[in-house]
Amino acid sequence: MEHVGPKANFVISKKYDGASLFDMDQLWQSWTTIRSSVLYQSHSCHFDWETLQSSNIREDLKWELTRGRSTSVAELEGAKRIASAYSTWLEQDIFSKYNFIALPSSQLWPFPVEWISPQCIHKVPMDTYHRWMQVMVPVSLGGLPCITVPAGLDDLGRPMGIQIAGPRGSDRDLIHLARAYETAWKKR
């Protein structure tokens, strides 16, 4: 694609052309399994497991490393198969029809800096310390280039953005789109 202009298409809902999108629960399970496993593999050489259990490191990191340590090869392979199927689905079913996908940049407005993570969103308790970031999983797990642009402010002046992602290799197109968006945004 040479130019990003008004003809660029976006997938911005739970359905496109009447078909459901990839199952978010599968994506979440795949992403968290791969993430925990990778974190454990990359950090386990830096500590003794017994020391880790008694140390003062954050509970969320302990949870992540413990989960990664207990992930079986079969579980990790299953998570990788889901990630691969998702990448294929993106390429064949989404980016064959659309130039970009757009998602909110977060599931909630910015929270106080003193919080490690939110405990609930709209009265729904978070089952993990990073569930509040779930909306970035489709982009992250797909290995997609992404750019975030402003969407506006709430009544308290807190910002929210839109993450726009494209197929692998579309980095330049995303930058052109963001530049056009920024120009239009400033004219409002």
Rosetta constraint file for C-alpha pairs under 8 A:
AtomPair CA 1 CA 173 HARMONIC 7.41 0.50
AtomPair CA 2 CA 173 HARMONIC 7.68 0.50
AtomPair CA 3 CA 173 HARMONIC 7.04 0.50
AtomPair CA 3 CA 176 HARMONIC 7.67 0.50
AtomPair CA 4 CA 8 HARMONIC 6.22 0.50
AtomPair CA 4 CA 173 HARMONIC 6.25 0.50
AtomPair CA 4 CA 176 HARMONIC 6.44 0.50
AtomPair CA 4 CA 177 HARMONIC 5.74 0.50
AtomPair CA 5 CA 177 HARMONIC 7.33 0.50
AtomPair CA 5 CA 180 HARMONIC 8.00 0.50
AtomPair CA 8 CA 98 HARMONIC 7.40 0.50
AtomPair CA 8 CA 99 HARMONIC 5.92 0.50
AtomPair CA 8 CA 100 HARMONIC 7.41 0.50
AtomPair CA 9 CA 98 HARMONIC 5.12 0.50
AtomPair CA 9 CA 99 HARMONIC 5.58 0.50
AtomPair CA 9 CA 100 HARMONIC 6.38 0.50
AtomPair CA 10 CA 98 HARMONIC 6.00 0.50
AtomPair CA 10 CA 99 HARMONIC 6.65 0.50
AtomPair CA 10 CA 100 HARMONIC 5.17 0.50
AtomPair CA 10 CA 101 HARMONIC 5.03 0.50
AtomPair CA 10 CA 102 HARMONIC 6.34 0.50
AtomPair CA 11 CA 16 HARMONIC 6.70 0.50
AtomPair CA 11 CA 98 HARMONIC 7.05 0.50
AtomPair CA 11 CA 100 HARMONIC 6.93 0.50
AtomPair CA 11 CA 101 HARMONIC 4.81 0.50
AtomPair CA 11 CA 102 HARMONIC 6.25 0.50
AtomPair CA 12 CA 101 HARMONIC 6.44 0.50
AtomPair CA 12 CA 102 HARMONIC 5.43 0.50
AtomPair CA 12 CA 103 HARMONIC 6.47 0.50
AtomPair CA 14 CA 20 HARMONIC 6.56 0.50
AtomPair CA 14 CA 21 HARMONIC 6.11 0.50
AtomPair CA 15 CA 19 HARMONIC 5.57 0.50
AtomPair CA 15 CA 20 HARMONIC 4.84 0.50
AtomPair CA 15 CA 21 HARMONIC 5.82 0.50
AtomPair CA 16 CA 20 HARMONIC 6.80 0.50
AtomPair CA 16 CA 21 HARMONIC 7.35 0.50
AtomPair CA 22 CA 27 HARMONIC 7.84 0.50
AtomPair CA 22 CA 86 HARMONIC 7.13 0.50
AtomPair CA 22 CA 89 HARMONIC 7.89 0.50
AtomPair CA 23 CA 27 HARMONIC 6.54 0.50
AtomPair CA 24 CA 28 HARMONIC 6.06 0.50
AtomPair CA 25 CA 29 HARMONIC 6.17 0.50
AtomPair CA 26 CA 30 HARMONIC 6.07 0.50
AtomPair CA 26 CA 82 HARMONIC 7.16 0.50
AtomPair CA 27 CA 31 HARMONIC 5.96 0.50
AtomPair CA 27 CA 82 HARMONIC 7.19 0.50
AtomPair CA 27 CA 83 HARMONIC 7.22 0.50
AtomPair CA 27 CA 86 HARMONIC 7.91 0.50
AtomPair CA 27 CA 137 HARMONIC 7.03 0.50
AtomPair CA 27 CA 138 HARMONIC 7.06 0.50
AtomPair CA 27 CA 141 HARMONIC 7.49 0.50
AtomPair CA 28 CA 32 HARMONIC 6.02 0.50
AtomPair CA 28 CA 134 HARMONIC 7.09 0.50
AtomPair CA 28 CA 137 HARMONIC 6.79 0.50
AtomPair CA 29 CA 33 HARMONIC 6.02 0.50
AtomPair CA 29 CA 79 HARMONIC 7.16 0.50
AtomPair CA 30 CA 34 HARMONIC 6.14 0.50
AtomPair CA 30 CA 78 HARMONIC 7.71 0.50
AtomPair CA 30 CA 79 HARMONIC 4.22 0.50
AtomPair CA 30 CA 80 HARMONIC 6.85 0.50
AtomPair CA 30 CA 82 HARMONIC 6.32 0.50
AtomPair CA 30 CA 83 HARMONIC 6.52 0.50
AtomPair CA 31 CA 35 HARMONIC 5.89 0.50
AtomPair CA 31 CA 79 HARMONIC 7.27 0.50
AtomPair CA 31 CA 83 HARMONIC 7.76 0.50
AtomPair CA 31 CA 137 HARMONIC 6.85 0.50
AtomPair CA 31 CA 141 HARMONIC 6.14 0.50
AtomPair CA 32 CA 36 HARMONIC 5.95 0.50
AtomPair CA 33 CA 37 HARMONIC 6.12 0.50
AtomPair CA 33 CA 67 HARMONIC 7.97 0.50
AtomPair CA 33 CA 68 HARMONIC 7.15 0.50
AtomPair CA 33 CA 71 HARMONIC 7.25 0.50
AtomPair CA 33 CA 75 HARMONIC 7.57 0.50
AtomPair CA 33 CA 76 HARMONIC 6.46 0.50
AtomPair CA 33 CA 79 HARMONIC 6.44 0.50
AtomPair CA 34 CA 38 HARMONIC 6.02 0.50
AtomPair CA 34 CA 76 HARMONIC 6.38 0.50
AtomPair CA 34 CA 79 HARMONIC 6.53 0.50
AtomPair CA 34 CA 80 HARMONIC 7.31 0.50
AtomPair CA 35 CA 39 HARMONIC 6.07 0.50
AtomPair CA 35 CA 68 HARMONIC 7.80 0.50
AtomPair CA 36 CA 40 HARMONIC 6.09 0.50
AtomPair CA 36 CA 64 HARMONIC 5.26 0.50
AtomPair CA 36 CA 65 HARMONIC 6.19 0.50
AtomPair CA 36 CA 67 HARMONIC 6.02 0.50
AtomPair CA 36 CA 68 HARMONIC 4.25 0.50
AtomPair CA 36 CA 69 HARMONIC 7.97 0.50
AtomPair CA 37 CA 41 HARMONIC 6.09 0.50
AtomPair CA 37 CA 65 HARMONIC 7.60 0.50
AtomPair CA 37 CA 67 HARMONIC 7.43 0.50
AtomPair CA 37 CA 68 HARMONIC 3.98 0.50
AtomPair CA 37 CA 69 HARMONIC 6.78 0.50
AtomPair CA 37 CA 71 HARMONIC 6.59 0.50
AtomPair CA 37 CA 76 HARMONIC 7.51 0.50
AtomPair CA 38 CA 42 HARMONIC 6.00 0.50
AtomPair CA 38 CA 68 HARMONIC 7.22 0.50
AtomPair CA 39 CA 43 HARMONIC 5.94 0.50
AtomPair CA 39 CA 64 HARMONIC 7.42 0.50
AtomPair CA 39 CA 65 HARMONIC 6.56 0.50
AtomPair CA 39 CA 68 HARMONIC 6.97 0.50
AtomPair CA 40 CA 44 HARMONIC 5.40 0.50
AtomPair CA 40 CA 64 HARMONIC 7.53 0.50
AtomPair CA 40 CA 65 HARMONIC 4.92 0.50
AtomPair CA 40 CA 66 HARMONIC 7.74 0.50
AtomPair CA 40 CA 68 HARMONIC 5.16 0.50
AtomPair CA 40 CA 69 HARMONIC 6.11 0.50
AtomPair CA 41 CA 45 HARMONIC 7.69 0.50
AtomPair CA 41 CA 68 HARMONIC 7.72 0.50
AtomPair CA 43 CA 47 HARMONIC 7.49 0.50
AtomPair CA 44 CA 48 HARMONIC 7.61 0.50
AtomPair CA 44 CA 49 HARMONIC 7.78 0.50
AtomPair CA 47 CA 51 HARMONIC 7.03 0.50
AtomPair CA 47 CA 52 HARMONIC 6.61 0.50
AtomPair CA 48 CA 52 HARMONIC 6.25 0.50
AtomPair CA 49 CA 53 HARMONIC 6.49 0.50
AtomPair CA 50 CA 54 HARMONIC 6.68 0.50
AtomPair CA 51 CA 55 HARMONIC 5.83 0.50
AtomPair CA 52 CA 57 HARMONIC 7.50 0.50
AtomPair CA 52 CA 62 HARMONIC 7.51 0.50
AtomPair CA 53 CA 62 HARMONIC 7.47 0.50
AtomPair CA 57 CA 61 HARMONIC 7.03 0.50
AtomPair CA 57 CA 62 HARMONIC 7.02 0.50
AtomPair CA 58 CA 62 HARMONIC 6.47 0.50
AtomPair CA 59 CA 63 HARMONIC 6.05 0.50
AtomPair CA 60 CA 64 HARMONIC 6.21 0.50
AtomPair CA 60 CA 129 HARMONIC 6.31 0.50
AtomPair CA 61 CA 65 HARMONIC 6.10 0.50
AtomPair CA 62 CA 66 HARMONIC 5.92 0.50
AtomPair CA 63 CA 67 HARMONIC 6.04 0.50
AtomPair CA 64 CA 68 HARMONIC 6.13 0.50
AtomPair CA 65 CA 69 HARMONIC 6.00 0.50
AtomPair CA 66 CA 70 HARMONIC 6.30 0.50
AtomPair CA 67 CA 71 HARMONIC 6.27 0.50
AtomPair CA 71 CA 75 HARMONIC 6.19 0.50
AtomPair CA 71 CA 76 HARMONIC 6.63 0.50
AtomPair CA 72 CA 76 HARMONIC 6.28 0.50
AtomPair CA 73 CA 77 HARMONIC 6.05 0.50
AtomPair CA 74 CA 78 HARMONIC 6.07 0.50
AtomPair CA 75 CA 79 HARMONIC 6.21 0.50
AtomPair CA 76 CA 80 HARMONIC 6.20 0.50
AtomPair CA 77 CA 81 HARMONIC 6.18 0.50
AtomPair CA 78 CA 82 HARMONIC 6.40 0.50
AtomPair CA 79 CA 83 HARMONIC 6.29 0.50
AtomPair CA 80 CA 84 HARMONIC 6.07 0.50
AtomPair CA 81 CA 85 HARMONIC 6.07 0.50
AtomPair CA 82 CA 86 HARMONIC 6.02 0.50
AtomPair CA 83 CA 87 HARMONIC 6.18 0.50
AtomPair CA 83 CA 141 HARMONIC 6.39 0.50
AtomPair CA 83 CA 142 HARMONIC 7.03 0.50
AtomPair CA 84 CA 88 HARMONIC 6.25 0.50
AtomPair CA 85 CA 89 HARMONIC 6.06 0.50
AtomPair CA 86 CA 90 HARMONIC 6.11 0.50
AtomPair CA 86 CA 142 HARMONIC 6.87 0.50
AtomPair CA 87 CA 91 HARMONIC 6.25 0.50
AtomPair CA 87 CA 142 HARMONIC 5.41 0.50
AtomPair CA 88 CA 92 HARMONIC 5.98 0.50
AtomPair CA 89 CA 93 HARMONIC 5.33 0.50
AtomPair CA 89 CA 94 HARMONIC 6.93 0.50
AtomPair CA 90 CA 94 HARMONIC 4.87 0.50
AtomPair CA 90 CA 95 HARMONIC 5.99 0.50
AtomPair CA 90 CA 142 HARMONIC 7.71 0.50
AtomPair CA 90 CA 167 HARMONIC 7.91 0.50
AtomPair CA 91 CA 95 HARMONIC 5.14 0.50
AtomPair CA 91 CA 96 HARMONIC 6.31 0.50
AtomPair CA 91 CA 167 HARMONIC 7.15 0.50
AtomPair CA 92 CA 96 HARMONIC 5.59 0.50
AtomPair CA 93 CA 97 HARMONIC 6.91 0.50
AtomPair CA 94 CA 98 HARMONIC 5.82 0.50
AtomPair CA 95 CA 99 HARMONIC 5.87 0.50
AtomPair CA 95 CA 100 HARMONIC 7.10 0.50
AtomPair CA 95 CA 166 HARMONIC 7.58 0.50
AtomPair CA 95 CA 167 HARMONIC 6.32 0.50
AtomPair CA 99 CA 166 HARMONIC 6.30 0.50
AtomPair CA 99 CA 167 HARMONIC 7.57 0.50
AtomPair CA 100 CA 164 HARMONIC 6.53 0.50
AtomPair CA 100 CA 165 HARMONIC 5.52 0.50
AtomPair CA 100 CA 166 HARMONIC 4.53 0.50
AtomPair CA 100 CA 167 HARMONIC 7.27 0.50
AtomPair CA 101 CA 164 HARMONIC 5.70 0.50
AtomPair CA 101 CA 165 HARMONIC 5.32 0.50
AtomPair CA 101 CA 166 HARMONIC 6.38 0.50
AtomPair CA 102 CA 162 HARMONIC 6.51 0.50
AtomPair CA 102 CA 163 HARMONIC 5.68 0.50
AtomPair CA 102 CA 164 HARMONIC 4.46 0.50
AtomPair CA 102 CA 165 HARMONIC 6.41 0.50
AtomPair CA 103 CA 135 HARMONIC 7.26 0.50
AtomPair CA 103 CA 162 HARMONIC 5.67 0.50
AtomPair CA 103 CA 163 HARMONIC 5.29 0.50
AtomPair CA 103 CA 164 HARMONIC 6.55 0.50
AtomPair CA 104 CA 135 HARMONIC 7.03 0.50
AtomPair CA 104 CA 160 HARMONIC 7.68 0.50
AtomPair CA 104 CA 161 HARMONIC 6.11 0.50
AtomPair CA 104 CA 162 HARMONIC 4.52 0.50
AtomPair CA 104 CA 163 HARMONIC 5.86 0.50
AtomPair CA 105 CA 135 HARMONIC 7.07 0.50
AtomPair CA 105 CA 136 HARMONIC 7.04 0.50
AtomPair CA 105 CA 148 HARMONIC 6.90 0.50
AtomPair CA 105 CA 160 HARMONIC 6.78 0.50
AtomPair CA 105 CA 161 HARMONIC 5.00 0.50
AtomPair CA 105 CA 162 HARMONIC 4.86 0.50
AtomPair CA 105 CA 163 HARMONIC 5.05 0.50
AtomPair CA 106 CA 132 HARMONIC 7.62 0.50
AtomPair CA 106 CA 133 HARMONIC 6.43 0.50
AtomPair CA 106 CA 135 HARMONIC 6.24 0.50
AtomPair CA 106 CA 136 HARMONIC 7.46 0.50
AtomPair CA 106 CA 160 HARMONIC 7.21 0.50
AtomPair CA 106 CA 161 HARMONIC 7.40 0.50
AtomPair CA 107 CA 121 HARMONIC 7.92 0.50
AtomPair CA 107 CA 132 HARMONIC 6.19 0.50
AtomPair CA 107 CA 133 HARMONIC 6.80 0.50
AtomPair CA 107 CA 134 HARMONIC 7.62 0.50
AtomPair CA 107 CA 135 HARMONIC 6.46 0.50
AtomPair CA 108 CA 121 HARMONIC 7.02 0.50
AtomPair CA 108 CA 132 HARMONIC 7.55 0.50
AtomPair CA 109 CA 154 HARMONIC 7.96 0.50
AtomPair CA 109 CA 158 HARMONIC 6.46 0.50
AtomPair CA 109 CA 159 HARMONIC 6.96 0.50
AtomPair CA 109 CA 160 HARMONIC 6.49 0.50
AtomPair CA 110 CA 158 HARMONIC 6.44 0.50
AtomPair CA 110 CA 159 HARMONIC 7.28 0.50
AtomPair CA 111 CA 115 HARMONIC 7.18 0.50
AtomPair CA 111 CA 118 HARMONIC 7.30 0.50
AtomPair CA 117 CA 129 HARMONIC 5.97 0.50
AtomPair CA 117 CA 130 HARMONIC 7.05 0.50
AtomPair CA 117 CA 132 HARMONIC 7.62 0.50
AtomPair CA 118 CA 126 HARMONIC 7.46 0.50
AtomPair CA 118 CA 129 HARMONIC 7.56 0.50
AtomPair CA 118 CA 132 HARMONIC 6.96 0.50
AtomPair CA 119 CA 125 HARMONIC 5.87 0.50
AtomPair CA 119 CA 126 HARMONIC 5.58 0.50
AtomPair CA 119 CA 129 HARMONIC 7.72 0.50
AtomPair CA 120 CA 124 HARMONIC 5.02 0.50
AtomPair CA 120 CA 125 HARMONIC 4.08 0.50
AtomPair CA 120 CA 126 HARMONIC 5.15 0.50
AtomPair CA 121 CA 125 HARMONIC 6.61 0.50
AtomPair CA 121 CA 126 HARMONIC 7.31 0.50
AtomPair CA 121 CA 132 HARMONIC 7.54 0.50
AtomPair CA 126 CA 130 HARMONIC 7.93 0.50
AtomPair CA 126 CA 131 HARMONIC 5.93 0.50
AtomPair CA 126 CA 132 HARMONIC 7.07 0.50
AtomPair CA 127 CA 131 HARMONIC 6.74 0.50
AtomPair CA 130 CA 134 HARMONIC 7.29 0.50
AtomPair CA 133 CA 137 HARMONIC 7.52 0.50
AtomPair CA 136 CA 140 HARMONIC 6.15 0.50
AtomPair CA 137 CA 141 HARMONIC 5.60 0.50
AtomPair CA 137 CA 142 HARMONIC 7.97 0.50
AtomPair CA 138 CA 142 HARMONIC 5.98 0.50
AtomPair CA 139 CA 143 HARMONIC 6.22 0.50
AtomPair CA 139 CA 144 HARMONIC 5.35 0.50
AtomPair CA 139 CA 145 HARMONIC 7.64 0.50
AtomPair CA 139 CA 146 HARMONIC 7.22 0.50
AtomPair CA 139 CA 165 HARMONIC 6.73 0.50
AtomPair CA 140 CA 144 HARMONIC 6.47 0.50
AtomPair CA 143 CA 168 HARMONIC 7.24 0.50
AtomPair CA 144 CA 165 HARMONIC 6.15 0.50
AtomPair CA 144 CA 166 HARMONIC 6.21 0.50
AtomPair CA 144 CA 167 HARMONIC 5.94 0.50
AtomPair CA 144 CA 168 HARMONIC 5.44 0.50
AtomPair CA 145 CA 165 HARMONIC 5.67 0.50
AtomPair CA 145 CA 166 HARMONIC 6.01 0.50
AtomPair CA 145 CA 167 HARMONIC 6.99 0.50
AtomPair CA 145 CA 168 HARMONIC 6.20 0.50
AtomPair CA 145 CA 169 HARMONIC 7.40 0.50
AtomPair CA 145 CA 170 HARMONIC 6.88 0.50
AtomPair CA 145 CA 171 HARMONIC 5.85 0.50
AtomPair CA 145 CA 174 HARMONIC 7.87 0.50
AtomPair CA 146 CA 163 HARMONIC 6.43 0.50
AtomPair CA 146 CA 164 HARMONIC 5.52 0.50
AtomPair CA 146 CA 165 HARMONIC 4.22 0.50
AtomPair CA 146 CA 166 HARMONIC 6.67 0.50
AtomPair CA 146 CA 171 HARMONIC 7.56 0.50
AtomPair CA 146 CA 174 HARMONIC 7.16 0.50
AtomPair CA 147 CA 163 HARMONIC 5.66 0.50
AtomPair CA 147 CA 164 HARMONIC 5.45 0.50
AtomPair CA 147 CA 165 HARMONIC 6.52 0.50
AtomPair CA 147 CA 174 HARMONIC 6.67 0.50
AtomPair CA 147 CA 175 HARMONIC 7.46 0.50
AtomPair CA 147 CA 178 HARMONIC 7.25 0.50
AtomPair CA 148 CA 161 HARMONIC 6.20 0.50
AtomPair CA 148 CA 162 HARMONIC 5.46 0.50
AtomPair CA 148 CA 163 HARMONIC 4.28 0.50
AtomPair CA 148 CA 164 HARMONIC 6.14 0.50
AtomPair CA 149 CA 161 HARMONIC 5.43 0.50
AtomPair CA 149 CA 162 HARMONIC 5.39 0.50
AtomPair CA 149 CA 163 HARMONIC 6.52 0.50
AtomPair CA 149 CA 164 HARMONIC 7.75 0.50
AtomPair CA 149 CA 178 HARMONIC 6.77 0.50
AtomPair CA 149 CA 181 HARMONIC 7.71 0.50
AtomPair CA 149 CA 182 HARMONIC 7.54 0.50
AtomPair CA 150 CA 159 HARMONIC 7.39 0.50
AtomPair CA 150 CA 160 HARMONIC 6.26 0.50
AtomPair CA 150 CA 161 HARMONIC 4.27 0.50
AtomPair CA 150 CA 162 HARMONIC 6.22 0.50
AtomPair CA 151 CA 159 HARMONIC 7.52 0.50
AtomPair CA 151 CA 160 HARMONIC 5.53 0.50
AtomPair CA 151 CA 161 HARMONIC 4.55 0.50
AtomPair CA 151 CA 162 HARMONIC 5.92 0.50
AtomPair CA 152 CA 159 HARMONIC 5.81 0.50
AtomPair CA 152 CA 160 HARMONIC 5.68 0.50
AtomPair CA 152 CA 161 HARMONIC 6.92 0.50
AtomPair CA 153 CA 157 HARMONIC 5.12 0.50
AtomPair CA 153 CA 158 HARMONIC 5.17 0.50
AtomPair CA 153 CA 159 HARMONIC 4.46 0.50
AtomPair CA 153 CA 160 HARMONIC 6.10 0.50
AtomPair CA 154 CA 158 HARMONIC 5.45 0.50
AtomPair CA 154 CA 159 HARMONIC 6.68 0.50
AtomPair CA 154 CA 160 HARMONIC 7.83 0.50
AtomPair CA 164 CA 174 HARMONIC 7.54 0.50
AtomPair CA 165 CA 174 HARMONIC 7.28 0.50
AtomPair CA 166 CA 170 HARMONIC 5.76 0.50
AtomPair CA 166 CA 171 HARMONIC 7.53 0.50
AtomPair CA 166 CA 174 HARMONIC 6.91 0.50
AtomPair CA 170 CA 174 HARMONIC 6.27 0.50
AtomPair CA 171 CA 175 HARMONIC 6.34 0.50
AtomPair CA 172 CA 176 HARMONIC 6.31 0.50
AtomPair CA 173 CA 177 HARMONIC 6.12 0.50
AtomPair CA 174 CA 178 HARMONIC 6.03 0.50
AtomPair CA 175 CA 179 HARMONIC 6.08 0.50
AtomPair CA 176 CA 180 HARMONIC 6.24 0.50
AtomPair CA 177 CA 181 HARMONIC 6.06 0.50
AtomPair CA 178 CA 182 HARMONIC 5.93 0.50
AtomPair CA 179 CA 183 HARMONIC 6.20 0.50
AtomPair CA 180 CA 184 HARMONIC 6.27 0.50
AtomPair CA 181 CA 185 HARMONIC 5.92 0.50
AtomPair CA 182 CA 186 HARMONIC 6.15 0.50
AtomPair CA 183 CA 187 HARMONIC 6.55 0.50
AtomPair CA 184 CA 188 HARMONIC 6.78 0.50
